[in-house]
Amino acid sequence: MGDPVFYGEFRKQLKAAQISVMFGSMLTFPNNRNLKEDGGSPGNPLTRPAPLHKHSSAAPPHEASGEPHDAPRERDSEKLDGKCGIEINPHSIRLFLGGLSTAWTYILPAGIRALPGTCSGLEMIQGDGIQMRIQLEMPEECEAAESRERMESTGNETGDQILRALTHPDCEVMCARCDAVLISPSGGFQKVLPLPEGDWTDLAGDMWCCKSKVIAEKRGKMASLHLSPDQGSVLVDDLHFIVHSASLRKGSVAMEKKKPGRHRQTSQLPAPKSFCVICQRCKCIVGSIDNQDGSSQLETTKLYRYAARISCYSRSNPLEQTFSSLLVTQFKHQMTFKYIVEDDEEHRPRLLVWLLGIDTQLLHSGAPSFNRTLPGSYCSASHSVCRDAAQRDAEREVKMESQRVIKVLYQTCNCEAGQRLAEEWNRDLMVHGVTLTTDACLELGLILARSTLNAPPTMRHRNGFKVGSLKFEDR
């Protein structure tokens, strides 16, 4: 039997965690199952019978015992005698199963402490394993330090760290897929400026008020205003780097004219000239050039932050980090929860994302290490027999790993239910629209689908939505 997989979601503001301990396929549970939870005090254990499951009946509760009873082993599967123990300690969670001589101690990450005696909803579900809810907390000094770091890093996450990285002397902007250098400014960018947050471009044309009718008419004949950074300068917003086209390294990119989308094909207005900026090495779309006013000079290039990577600002997945940063920024400044992700070619909804929380800490088990053998275990002189006995009768310690994530619900729009929901969200003024490339939309859907592969099946769906998470690095 493999080691049980520990999976937990810790909500810091609620100080509560939903925990699941899943087992391998070689473990079978009897119909009569009983779970007990030890509150951590030797003289006052808290005994809880498992709730009735639709395919099982509960056994009468038993008194808490120190060690599990031994049971004969079979070659094909491990059978339990119905006694499964959960012991909650301030810095660890101990699990032992009746009929097995191995116990597992899951050590909580540094800075997280469990409250003994707070276990509730203890239940064993076939296919999901053991599920429970416990209360976790962080010491005041750790919580204060983390809150201070988070305020410094996420107060303007779009700007501060990105701006510092772009002004670094060794800064290089590279393709996120193949690491081809797109921009290599000498000594870093000389001027790095953040753009306003939100849909400021839609309001830029109406930001001027003219009292005189003549001035207003002249203003209407003027060409629309565009931001054109000088060479060596860069403008940064939630999803883009806006640079001068001459800043791109020669031969690193190619331009390809965009095909008009469905909304453009049916429109009577002439479509503006728009071009895709493609990496020459891997043929991936890394940006675009929009020529709205019809001029012949294409001086401004818009690079996608999720398709580019900064050499001195390494991140595991630029798309995942850019989108999670966007969710945090929009939530902090506009309290936005719902998002429609559409592609930039057909402007058709691809994903519906519903933000659940930004304070989730994902807890998962790492590789186990053998700490000591349990009392009564036998180890012969033979090295192979000793190793087998240690694996069978050892107390295994598993150090928990933690990762800050953004918890979301999502729904794809390639089905009829998703299309109907997208039409409903389009009529909601509180829904924020995000435009990505087609490949980025597909990749984002795969990231969300992979994020819950280690979660039990009952925690992968909620109210008709799929549950997903996005990693968020705030350091």
C-alpha positions in Angstrom: 0.0 0.0 0.0 1.3 3.5 -0.8 1.4 6.3 1.7 -1.8 8.1 2.2 -2.0 11.5 0.4 -2.7 14.5 2.6 -4.6 17.3 1.0 -5.9 20.4 2.8 -7.3 23.9 2.1 -6.7 26.4 4.9 -8.7 29.6 4.9 -6.7 32.1 6.9 -9.4 34.5 7.6 -11.8 31.8 8.8 -9.0 29.9 10.6 -10.5 26.7 9.3 -9.2 23.9 7.1 -10.9 21.2 5.1 -8.6 18.2 5.1 -8.8 14.9 3.2 -6.5 11.9 3.6 -6.7 9.6 0.5 -5.4 6.1 0.3 -4.1 3.9 -2.5 -6.2 1.4 -4.4 -4.6 -1.6 -2.5 -6.5 -0.6 0.7 -10.0 -1.9 1.3 -12.4 -0.7 4.1 -14.9 -2.9 5.8 -18.6 -2.0 5.8 -18.5 -1.3 9.5 -16.2 1.7 9.9 -15.4 3.7 12.9 -13.2 6.8 13.2 -11.9 8.3 16.4 -10.2 11.7 16.9 -7.9 12.2 19.8 -7.9 15.8 21.0 -4.2 15.6 22.0 -4.7 15.3 25.8 -3.7 11.8 27.0 -6.4 11.6 29.6 -9.4 13.0 27.7 -9.7 11.6 24.2 -12.6 12.7 22.1 -14.3 9.8 20.4 -16.5 10.4 17.4 -18.3 7.6 15.4 -18.2 8.2 11.7 -21.5 9.4 10.2 -23.5 7.0 8.3 -22.7 6.6 4.6 -25.2 5.6 2.0 -23.4 2.3 1.3 -22.3 1.4 4.9 -23.5 1.2 8.5 -21.7 2.6 11.5 -20.2 0.3 14.1 -20.7 1.1 17.8 -18.1 3.6 19.2 -15.1 2.1 20.9 -12.7 3.4 23.5 -9.5 5.1 22.3 -6.5 2.9 22.3 -2.9 3.7 21.9 -1.8 1.5 19.0 -3.8 -0.2 16.2 -4.5 -3.9 16.4 -2.5 -6.1 14.2 -4.3 -8.1 11.5 -3.1 -10.7 9.0 -2.0 -9.3 5.7 -3.0 -10.5 2.3 -1.0 -10.2 -0.9 -3.7 -8.6 -3.0 -5.1 -5.9 -0.7 -4.8 -4.5 2.8 -7.9 -5.0 5.0 -8.7 -2.9 8.1 -10.3 -4.0 11.3 -12.5 -0.9 11.5 -10.3 1.1 13.9 -8.9 4.3 12.4 -7.4 6.9 14.6 -6.8 10.6 14.0 -4.7 12.4 16.6 -4.6 16.2 16.4 -1.5 17.8 17.9 -0.5 21.5 17.8 2.3 20.9 15.2 1.3 17.6 13.6 -1.6 15.3 12.6 -1.1 11.6 13.3 -3.0 8.9 11.5 -3.0 5.1 12.3 -5.2 2.5 10.7 -6.5 -0.7 12.3 -4.8 -3.8 11.0 -1.7 -2.0 9.9 1.5 -1.6 11.9 2.4 1.7 10.2 1.4 5.1 11.5 1.8 8.4 9.7 2.7 11.7 11.3 2.0 14.8 9.1 4.1 17.7 10.3 2.4 21.0 9.7 4.4 23.8 7.9 6.2 26.4 10.0 3.9 29.1 11.2 0.7 27.0 11.1 -0.6 25.5 14.3 -3.5 23.1 14.8 -6.0 23.5 17.7 -6.5 20.1 19.4 -10.1 19.1 20.0 -11.5 21.1 17.1 -12.0 18.2 14.6 -15.5 18.0 13.2 -17.3 16.4 10.3 -15.0 13.3 10.6 -16.1 10.9 7.9 -14.7 8.1 5.8 -15.9 8.1 2.2 -15.1 5.2 -0.1 -13.0 6.7 -3.0 -12.3 9.9 -1.1 -10.7 8.6 2.1 -11.0 10.3 5.4 -12.4 13.9 5.4 -12.5 16.3 8.3 -12.5 19.9 9.3 -10.2 21.3 11.9 -9.2 24.8 13.1 -5.7 26.1 12.3 -4.1 29.3 13.3 -1.0 31.3 12.8 0.9 32.8 15.7 0.5 36.6 16.0 4.1 37.4 15.1 4.0 35.1 12.0 0.6 36.5 10.9 1.7 40.1 11.4 4.9 39.5 9.4 3.1 37.8 6.6 0.4 40.5 6.5 3.1 43.1 6.3 4.9 41.3 3.5 1.6 40.7 1.7 0.6 44.4 1.9 4.0 45.4 0.6 4.0 42.9 -2.2 0.3 42.8 -3.2 -0.7 46.4 -2.5 0.5 47.2 -6.0 1.6 43.8 -7.2 1.2 44.8 -10.8 3.7 47.6 -10.4 6.3 47.4 -7.7 8.1 44.1 -8.4 7.7 44.4 -12.2 8.9 47.9 -12.2 12.0 47.0 -10.2 12.7 44.1 -12.5 12.4 46.2 -15.7 14.9 48.8 -14.4 17.5 46.2 -13.4 20.7 46.6 -15.4 20.6 42.9 -16.5 17.0 43.0 -17.5 16.0 41.1 -20.6 12.5 40.4 -21.9 12.2 36.9 -23.3 9.6 34.6 -24.9 8.0 32.6 -22.1 7.9 29.4 -24.2 11.4 29.2 -25.8 13.4 31.9 -23.9 14.3 33.8 -27.0 15.4 37.3 -26.2 12.9 39.9 -27.5 14.2 43.0 -25.8 17.6 43.5 -24.4 17.9 47.2 -23.2 21.4 48.4 -22.4 21.4 48.9 -18.6 17.7 48.2 -18.3 14.8 50.5 -19.3 15.5 54.1 -18.6 11.9 55.0 -17.8 9.3 52.5 -16.5 5.8 53.8 -15.8 2.7 52.0 -14.6 -0.6 52.6 -16.4 -3.9 53.3 -14.5 -5.8 50.2 -13.4 -9.1 49.2 -14.8 -10.8 50.1 -18.1 -9.1 53.5 -18.4 -8.7 53.2 -22.2 -12.5 53.3 -22.6 -12.7 56.5 -20.7 -9.7 58.3 -22.2 -11.8 59.6 -25.2 -14.3 61.3 -22.9 -12.0 62.8 -20.4 -12.0 66.2 -22.0 -14.8 68.7 -21.5 -15.1 71.7 -23.8 -17.4 74.7 -23.3 -17.0 76.1 -26.8 -18.8 74.3 -29.6 -16.0 75.3 -32.0 -13.3 73.8 -29.9 -15.4 70.6 -29.4 -15.8 70.3 -33.2 -12.1 70.7 -33.7 -11.5 68.2 -30.9 -13.7 65.7 -32.7 -11.7 66.0 -35.9 -8.4 65.2 -34.1 -7.0 61.8 -34.2 -7.6 59.6 -31.3 -4.9 59.7 -28.6 -2.5 56.9 -28.2 0.3 56.3 -25.7 3.6 56.0 -27.6 6.6 55.4 -25.3 10.0 56.5 -26.4 12.8 54.0 -27.2 14.1 52.8 -23.9 10.8 53.4 -22.1 8.1 50.9 -21.2 4.5 51.2 -19.9 3.1 48.5 -17.7 -0.5 47.5 -17.0 -2.2 44.3 -15.8 -1.7 42.3 -19.0 0.7 44.1 -21.2 4.1 45.8 -21.7 3.8 48.7 -24.1 7.2 49.5 -25.7 8.5 51.3 -28.7 8.8 49.0 -31.7 12.4 50.0 -32.2 13.2 48.5 -28.8 12.6 44.9 -30.1 15.7 43.0 -31.1 16.1 42.8 -34.8 15.1 39.4 -36.2 13.5 38.2 -32.9 9.9 38.7 -34.0 7.7 38.8 -37.1 4.4 40.5 -37.9 1.3 38.8 -39.2 -1.9 40.5 -40.0 -4.8 39.6 -37.8 -7.9 38.0 -39.3 -11.1 39.9 -38.6 -13.4 38.3 -36.0 -17.1 37.5 -36.4 -18.1 40.9 -35.0 -15.9 42.6 -37.6 -17.2 40.6 -40.5 -20.7 41.7 -40.0 -19.9 45.4 -39.2 -20.0 48.1 -41.9 -17.1 50.0 -40.4 -13.7 49.4 -41.8 -11.6 47.2 -39.5 -8.4 48.8 -38.1 -5.1 47.4 -39.2 -3.9 45.0 -36.5 -0.9 42.7 -36.5 0.2 39.8 -34.4 3.8 39.9 -33.1 5.1 36.4 -33.4 8.3 34.9 -31.9 10.6 33.9 -34.8 12.0 30.8 -32.9 8.8 29.1 -31.6 6.1 30.9 -33.7 4.2 31.8 -30.5 2.1 35.0 -30.4 3.9 37.3 -27.9 2.1 40.6 -28.6 0.2 42.8 -31.0 0.3 46.1 -32.9 -2.9 48.0 -33.3 -3.1 50.8 -35.8 -6.3 52.5 -34.9 -5.8 55.9 -36.6 -4.6 54.5 -39.9 -1.1 56.0 -39.8 1.7 54.3 -41.7 4.1 54.3 -38.7 3.6 51.3 -36.4 5.7 52.7 -33.5 4.1 51.1 -30.5 4.2 47.3 -29.7 2.0 45.7 -27.0 3.7 42.6 -25.5 1.6 40.2 -23.5 2.8 39.8 -20.0 1.6 36.2 -19.9 3.6 35.4 -23.0 6.9 37.1 -21.9 9.3 36.5 -19.1 11.8 38.9 -17.5 15.2 37.4 -16.9 15.7 38.8 -13.4 12.1 38.2 -12.4 11.7 34.4 -12.8 8.3 32.9 -12.4 7.2 29.3 -12.9 4.3 30.1 -15.2 3.8 33.7 -16.5 0.2 33.1 -17.5 -0.8 31.7 -14.1 0.9 34.4 -12.2 -0.3 37.2 -14.4 -3.9 36.1 -14.2 -3.8 35.5 -10.5 -2.3 38.9 -10.0 -5.1 40.4 -12.1 -7.7 38.7 -9.8 -6.1 40.1 -6.7 -5.7 43.6 -8.1 -9.3 43.8 -9.3 -10.6 42.4 -6.0 -8.7 44.9 -3.9 -9.6 47.9 -6.0 -13.0 47.1 -7.5 -14.3 44.1 -5.5 -14.8 42.1 -8.7 -15.6 38.4 -8.4 -16.8 37.3 -11.8 -14.7 37.3 -15.0 -15.4 36.4 -18.6 -12.2 35.2 -20.4 -12.5 35.6 -24.2 -10.1 35.1 -27.1 -8.8 38.1 -29.0 -9.6 36.6 -32.5 -13.3 36.0 -32.4 -14.0 37.8 -29.0 -16.0 34.7 -28.0 -16.2 33.7 -24.3 -14.0 30.8 -23.5 -13.9 30.6 -19.7 -16.1 31.9 -16.8 -14.1 32.4 -13.6 -15.7 33.1 -10.2 -13.3 34.2 -7.5 -13.8 32.5 -4.1 -11.0 33.8 -2.0 -7.4 35.1 -2.0 -6.4 33.9 1.4 -6.3 30.1 0.8 -3.2 28.1 1.8 -2.9 24.7 0.1 -1.4 22.0 2.3 -0.2 18.8 0.7 2.1 16.0 1.8 5.6 15.5 0.5 7.9 12.5 0.6 7.8 10.5 3.8 10.8 9.7 6.0 11.2 6.8 8.5 11.4 8.2 12.0 11.4 5.1 14.3 10.0 1.6 14.5 6.8 1.0 16.4 7.0 -1.1 19.6 6.9 -4.8 19.0 8.2 -4.7 15.5 10.8 -7.3 14.5 13.9 -6.5 12.4 16.2 -9.4 11.4 19.9 -9.3 10.7 19.3 -9.5 7.0 19.4 -6.0 5.3 16.6 -6.7 2.9 14.4 -8.2 5.7 15.2 -5.2 7.9 14.3 -2.8 5.2 11.0 -4.5 4.5 10.2 -4.5 8.2 11.1 -0.8 8.6 8.8 0.0 5.7 6.0 -2.1 7.2 6.3 -1.3 10.9 7.8 2.2 10.9 6.4 5.5 12.2 6.6 7.6 9.1 7.0 11.4 9.3 5.7 13.4 6.4 6.6 17.1 6.3 3.7 19.1 4.9 4.3 21.7 2.2 2.2 24.8 1.7 1.4 27.0 -1.3 -0.6 30.2 -1.4 -3.3 29.9 -4.0 -6.2 31.8 -5.4 -9.4 29.7 -5.1 -11.8 30.0 -8.0 -14.8 28.3 -9.6 -14.7 28.0 -13.4 -16.9 26.8 -16.3 -15.9 26.3 -19.9 -18.1 27.9 -22.6 -17.8 25.0 -25.1 -21.0 23.5 -23.9 -24.6 24.7 -24.0 -24.8 25.3 -20.3 -21.6 27.4 -20.4 -22.9 29.5 -23.3 -26.1 30.3 -21.6 -24.3 31.3 -18.4 -21.9 33.5 -20.5 -24.9 35.3 -22.0 -26.3 35.9 -18.5 -22.9 37.2 -17.2 -22.6 39.5 -20.2 -25.7 41.4 -19.0 -24.2 41.8 -15.5 -22.3 45.1 -15.2 -20.2 43.8 -12.3 -18.5 41.1 -14.5 -15.0 42.0 -15.7 -13.9 41.0 -19.2 -10.4 39.7 -19.8 -9.1 39.2 -23.4 -6.3 36.7 -24.0 -5.0 34.9 -27.0 -6.7 31.7 -28.1 -3.7 29.6 -27.0 -3.6 31.4 -23.6 -7.3 30.7 -23.1 -6.8 27.0 -23.7 -3.7 26.9 -21.5 -5.5 28.7 -18.7 -8.3 26.0 -18.9 -5.6 23.3 -18.6 -4.0 25.0 -15.6 -7.3 25.1 -13.8 -8.1 21.5 -14.7 -4.7 20.3 -13.5 -4.9 22.3 -10.2 -7.3 19.9 -8.6 -6.0 16.5 -9.7 -4.6 15.8 -6.2 -7.9 16.8 -4.6 -10.6 14.3 -3.7 -13.5 14.0 -6.1 -15.9 15.6 -3.7 -13.8 18.8 -3.6 -13.5 19.2 -7.4 -17.1 20.5 -8.1 -19.4 22.9 -6.4 -22.9 24.1 -7.5 -22.4 23.1 -11.1 -18.9 24.7 -11.4 -15.5 23.1 -11.4 -13.2 24.0 -8.6 -9.7 25.3 -9.5 -6.8 27.1 -8.0 -4.0 29.4 -9.2 -0.6 29.7 -7.6 0.2 33.1 -6.4 3.8 34.1 -5.5 3.9 37.2 -3.3 7.6 37.2 -2.7 
